[in-house]
Amino acid sequence: MVRWTVDDLAKAANVGVMTVRRAEANDGPPSMMANNLAAIRAALEAAGVEFIAENGGGPGVRLKKAE
């Protein structure tokens, strides 16, 4: 969505590249330390990604509308 590489996301979230790779390797919720997951989510949200709660159609992500 934001066209980042693994290196870009790791740098933006201030986590290791292998942390991002392990998160990507899992199907479903990533099994990682809560602080790393929060840092990755915060970096993606700062880049414009919006996380959507499950509302009958399942959870998902989308880009925020331009303001």
Number of C-alpha atoms within 10 A of each C-alpha: 10 10 7 12 10 16 15 12 22 21 14 17 21 13 17 14 16 12 16 20 13 12 17 13 9 10 8 8 9 14 11 13 9 10 10 18 19 13 17 22 17 15 18 20 14 12 16 16 18 16 15 11 11 9 8 6 7 8 10 11 11 11 14 12 8 5 3
